[in-house]
Amino acid sequence: MLRTSALLLASLLLAAPARAETLYVHAGRLVDPAKGEAAADRRIKIVDGRIAEVSAWAPPPADGRVLDWSRYTVLPGLIDLHTHVADGFGQTDDPAEALKHSEGETALKGAEAARTMLRAGFTTVRDVGAYRGLSDVTLRDAIAKGWVEGPRMVVAGAYITKPGGGGAVTGAPKGTPIPAVFRMGEARNPAEAQAKVRALIGGGADFIKIIASGAVLAVGSEPGALELDEPTIKAACDEAKALGKYCIAHAHGAAAIKAAIRAGARTIEHASLIDDEGIALAKARGVWLDMDIYNGDWIEEVGTREHWPAEYLRKNRETTDVQREGFRKAVAAGVKLTFGTDAAVYPYGLGARQFAYMVRFGMTPAQAIRAATTEAAAALRMEREIGRVEPGFAGDLIAVEGDPLADVKVLETVAGVVKAGKVAAP
């Protein structure tokens, strides 16, 4: 009888719903990115990782932890749409750096980079390609399972690139073998591109990254050159769409930008040499430009000091100022713009430096914040999940000192981070 009662009690305990995890946040000021306004002294209730209530501050009931951010300005967690977190090691003077490290080393460095990104206030990132194919899928899933602390990740799996193109590992000593895991996205024609798209999505990719033009930080690749023709780009985008996903395009050159937009790309990455026709086409098609206008200065300063390949430095100088002028024109034209930094080119965690550049080249602070919250969320098809502090949205918050609507540089120093209702380790 005693054994039967014990079993019955155990079964009832197992069947009982788990107690909801509740967090109350006392925000000194709360920014609404959509309105570009801030409200004082707010209470944010987060239950099981999602925002349940936003109201004027009042002492909450004793059913959860209270996080006192009353001295801070609170915003939604930031979103960076152009990162390379899974590669982990960042940019160096060796074009073939990715080949130097084992799968395990790459995974560990990716985990370190993910923690750094989260602590810098980025609660969601779109990782737009890894040299070691599908390593980003592994990191994304490890974060989702709670094995690794990091931002919510949306990943590409690998690059759809021509052999030896802007998404390939190039610059290794002659005769160096390039393992197949580093060539998972290589394609020469529409049929091969479709097959690679199916393989990457089958392997867990959330979207497809197409290398439409040459690259700045790749040996033997010119940013202004069209590397995949429009039929091949379109075949890849159509295949992604048929599988319920979308494609984005790395495109520096004007011809590549327009070809990718016509082919169905959802966002254009870099857009360094965009012309007036490309700006008008992006606006007409509702395509987002994701322009990394900060890191040109980093490449010039650090790349020169650390003796990065002369080809890299030359191409960076040819694109940096032109890209920033294109950004200014796109802002003035009303093109949709998101926040993407190319994290890995510069050390992880410094991405918020780009906000000041966005303001310098035409945006208001409120527009720059929207680019990294509501606009980025819409580009991800996650506009009902992240990017706002409203009931039903993910409990992603950051705290900063000062007023980012007046001085966007305050976002460069984040005092606290909450992702999905969990307070990130300091």
ZAMISE-320368 format. One record per residue (C-alpha): x, y, z; residue in one letter. Coordinates in steps of 0.1 Angstrom, whole numbers, plus 5000, padded with zeros to 4 digits. Each point is the difference from the previous one (the first is absolute). Layout:
ZAMISE-320368
XYZa/...
//
This chain:
ZAMISE-320368
500050005000m/502850245009l/501849924967r/496750074981t/499550335017s/503650104993a/499649924963l/496750194999l/501650315016l/502949984976a/497649984970s/498050305012l/503250205005l/501249924965l/496650094985a/499850335018a/500950304979p/503450155008a/499950335018r/500450294976a/503350195003e/499250375005t/502350304998l/499050365007y/502250274986v/499950365014h/501050224970a/500950365008g/499250084964r/498649774973l/500750074963v/497349914975d/502049974967p/497050024978a/499050345014k/503450135007g/498950095035e/500849905036a/497649975030a/501250045036a/499849765029d/498549684984r/499449655012r/500749714976i/498749665010k/501649704983i/498549665004v/501749694986d/502250204977g/497250224985r/498850355009i/496749975018a/499450365010e/501450354997v/498650265023s/500850305023a/502349895028w/498449875032a/501549755024p/499349664986p/498549705018p/502449765015a/499849744973d/503250074982g/503450165000r/500350384997v/502850144979l/500750365010d/500950204969w/498450325013s/503250204993r/500249884964y/498450054966t/498649664988v/499649904963l/499149684982p/503049774995g/502050104970l/500149814967i/503149974977d/499049874966l/503649944987h/502349805023t/502449714997h/499949885036v/500449634992a/503450054983d/501250125034g/503550114993f/499350334983g/502050174973q/503849964998t/502850064976d/499649644987d/497449964972p/499949625007a/499650045038e/497049775001a/502149704989l/502350035030k/497549895025h/498349675009s/496249965002e/500250005038g/502150325001e/497650174977t/497049905021a/501750125032l/501050334985k/496550044986g/498549955035a/502350265014e/499050254972a/496349935007a/500450085037r/501850334991t/497350104976m/497249945025l/501850205027r/500450294976a/496250014997g/499349804969f/497349755009t/499449894964t/502449974972v/499849884964r/503249814993d/500550044963v/502449724991g/502749785015a/503049874982y/499649665017r/496749894987g/497149975025l/502150095030s/497650295005d/497149755002v/501849825028t/500650325020l/496450124994r/498649685014d/502549995030a/498850355010i/496449914996a/500549695022k/501750215027g/503449834996w/501650334990v/499250365010e/499450214969g/497550194979p/497149844981r/501649904967m/498649984964v/502549834978v/501049954963a/501949675003g/502650104974a/500550234970y/498549944966i/503150114981t/501949934968k/503149785005p/502850245010g/497550295004g/499350245028g/498649735023g/502749754995a/503249945020v/502750164978t/503550115005g/501449675014a/503449894988p/499949834966k/499149645003g/498250035034t/497049774999p/496750165008i/497849745018p/496549954988a/498450145031v/501450344989f/498549974966r/496449905008m/498550304981g/502150004969e/497850034968a/500750084964r/496650014984n/496350015009p/499649635005a/503049985023e/498750305020a/496649835005q/501649685012a/502250195024k/497050195014v/498149675006r/503149865018a/500550305022l/496350035010i/499949635005g/503050045023g/498250255021g/500650344984a/497450275007d/500750204968f/502450004971i/502950244995k/501150064964i/503350154991i/498950204970a/503150224997s/503749985009g/501150095036a/502350245017v/501549755024l/500749724975a/503149944979v/499450014962g/496550145003s/498950354989e/497050175017p/498850164968g/499949674981a/496849794995l/501049655011e/496849814996l/497750094971d/496450115005e/498549664989p/502149825025t/499150255028i/496349974990k/500149625000a/501450005036a/497550265012c/497149814984d/501149675015e/500350165034a/496550154997k/498549674989a/501449855032l/498550275022g/503250205004k/501550314984y/503350114986c/502350305007i/502850114977a/503550125007h/500350274973a/502550285000h/499850094963g/497250194984a/499349734974a/499949735026a/497750205023i/497550054972k/500249644988a/499449875036a/497150235005i/498449894967r/500749645009a/498150025033g/502550075027a/498350125033r/503050205012t/503150134983i/503249985020e/502750274998h/498550184969a/503350194999s/499950124964l/496350044997i/498950254973d/496950224998d/498249734979e/500749745027g/498750235027i/496850064981a/499649624992l/500549915037a/497450255010k/497549894974a/500449635009r/500050055037g/503449855004v/502150085031w/503650134997l/502249865028d/503150234998m/503049955022d/501250365001i/502149975031y/502749744993n/501850184972g/501750225026d/501049695020w/501549834969i/502050314991e/501450055034e/500549645013v/500549844966g/502850244992t/501749965034r/499849624999e/501049974964h/496849854985w/500449924963p/500550314979a/497149894978e/497750025030y/501150355009l/499750124964r/496549874996k/498950145033n/501250354990r/498249974967e/496749915017t/499850175034t/499250364991d/497849904970v/498049775022q/499450275026r/498850244973e/497749734987g/498649955035f/499450385003r/498149994967k/498049695010a/498950175032v/498950314982a/498149804974a/498149815027g/501449654992v/499549755028k/503349965019l/501049755027t/502949975024f/502849764989g/503650045010t/502149714986d/500949895035a/503349804997a/501750264978v/500450205033y/500149845035p/496749865011y/498150225024g/500850344983l/497150004976g/498150285017a/502750244988r/498150004967q/497050195014f/502150325001a/501049954964y/496449954989m/499150335017v/503050174984r/499049894966f/496350115001g/497949825026m/498550145031t/500849805032p/496549875000a/500449874964q/503249835009a/498449835030i/497149894978r/502449854975a/501349775028a/496649925014t/496750024981t/501550024965e/502449715006a/497249795015a/497950064969a/502849904977a/500349685020l/496349944997r/499950025039m/498250335004e/497549845023r/502649845022e/502950235006i/501050374997g/497450155023r/499250015037v/496349904998e/497949725013p/500549684980g/503550084989f/503249835012a/501350135033g/503150154984d/501250335017l/503250205004i/500850285024a/502350304993v/500950315018e/498850334984g/497650074972d/500749824967p/497350214983l/502350305006a/503449834999d/500149674982v/503549935012k/498749905034v/499149674984l/503749914998e/500049935037t/497349765012v/499349985037a/497849694999g/498449754977v/496949785003v/499449744973k/496749815000a/499550095036g/503449885012k/502550255013v/503349964982a/503149945020a/502150335004p/
//
